[in-house]
């Protein structure tokens, strides 16, 4: 069996070249505050890959995506090892657009902090009197630039996103920026409505898009996973404070409360983190992982 090496490693993902396609492996690594923690969270990679597949299938009517297969039998023999099964996705090669497309339906996190300071989120003025975790009148699109590992992404305005895209795609900046915004909001609205019917609020999320060989826009990377989104249980939702969630907020909160412990979660916190991921997956998809 030929040993394969990734051509690119992100904080959580490894990307392998497969000729005319790519294979993306979601590892069990976990990152918080842009730092890769010193322990793995078992099954986390499988949740990310299978959750993305679920949403890709659900949104094909809005926009195509890069997924070809999540069945390792369709991939080279190297990926048929147990450690890759369920975590690997064969994808189309895309020319990725250099923008993280963030959409916020509720005010929380850095958005809430900014609103408290000056009534805006990423330069967008919001109504007065909002409470933490309030639903926004309409979802807002707040793009950011994509940073290298170890750097922080930088929030930019919609106008700045036009200029940023223009640098990479001369003559297409305005058109691509508008398509990114419109697709981001359309995808969020459809998925948020579906999730709410399953008892989960999608407070915010981020998408990434690329262009295929014909220049058409395609959803890339991951989609609506607990790593890229805030999922809140709808049955206990109550504005005015932070919300419990089905994502890595639990791990973030523990790290904040225990700064002297360094970048390692205790086993019970790692276990609780995956339990939260699995519960969110089952609620959204209606079936346990692996079924």
Buried (B, 14 or more C-beta within 10 A) or exposed (E): EEEBEBEEBBBBBBBBBBEEBBBBBBBBBBBBEEEBBEBBBEBBBBBBBBBBBBBBEBBEEBBBBBBBBBBBEBBBEBBBEEEBBBBBBBBBBBEBBEBBBBBBBBBBBBBBEBBEEEBEBBBBEBEEEBEBBBBBEEBBBBBBBBEEEEEEBEBBEBEBBBEBBBEBBEEBBBEBBEBBBEBBBBBBBBBBEBBEEEEBBBBBBBBBBBBBEEEEBBBBBBBBBBBBBBBBBBEEBEBEEEBEBBBBBBBBBBBEEEEEEEBEBEEEBBEBBBEBBBBBBBBBBEEEBEE
